[in-house]
């Protein structure tokens, strides 16, 4: 065994991150370095087929369609609100309905692929996404686009998990890093292309083209999937937890839409009923899932302290991550009077900052360790987004762009750390259920972040007596969501000092002995 120089202690080799953490990072819009990906468990072929790069590229193209659609839409919300005849903050539900569909259907995607075949489910996911896109483009009311976005979300929920499963079953272990690097292309390019593309479409075309551009890509994807991807399925698929799926979906849906309706005038009674139903369904699910093998959301995973802390602290931090793409375009277009095109070219800075982080994360974690990095970086990331509440039209564009780039850098690092350390104590047998559990809470808290931002903005408008949101209202909303995320520090300090040491390669110095 090798020793660390001058320490006399065994050297710890950094353990590479598994595909589960990459799946979570893609959902957060964070792109890890390809070299940090692990070779996966041995469920693929001994030798990859000659078209494995093409398979990876087909999956990546479908994901690119999903990522661009999500980032483009945020820029278009103020214009869509005018067409629908509603206040701009009420458009938040168009974002939350999509994320809610992700939270509900991600846990079911793997089981469906095992039962019906990965090609069938992946192709169905693309068709659902296309159908939702077409319905969004034809929407004439807020209610219609909410339903259409939910259909889109069902398709999107199956794209990443099933696409990942297709790679695992189609690519040999020695080629997995190369194949996964293709899969990460959408996460690299999508968040950067999305905001300026959305701004261009809204400013110079009709916002409906945001959704129509998905159709030719989807048609090509459906043909390529049928041509090049095998329909691999399990001979004896695990039984589907129908009762758990219904109870968890009912709970998540009622809770999220209940919180969403709090920000709408005159909807307090309906919101209270939905929240109550959500709580009851959640309690019934907990009773159903406790000690049950194969539950759609495995609550026993929370017994692992590292996984539990990553879920809780990461969830609280995601309040800001969810609120930011909703508040920023609204503030710049409604509060500043910027065009959608100008707003998009500024907000893209967050994605650029996230991309710049990926080459430094491993070195910083090796230097500081997970616990110390999560504590101090979490404060910096949250403080960076709190500064956005001070933005004013008189600020130079370069100053806002730079601040958003720095904030994106720190927040991206924070989620890279959370998404990596979450699976440190999870064995391979529970990795699939851990990924589903983590991804579900990930989407739920991003959705809740939008709800909290909308509620905070509405309350600020009431307090200040504003019919339309003003700059002070946006400032208050930013500071509410960032103050909530800052409380994640209370959970970050509970990580063990050596948590994730095998992954990061960080070694805590031995305490000095006090001379007698």
Beta strands, then each sheet from edge to edge (+ up, - down):
end
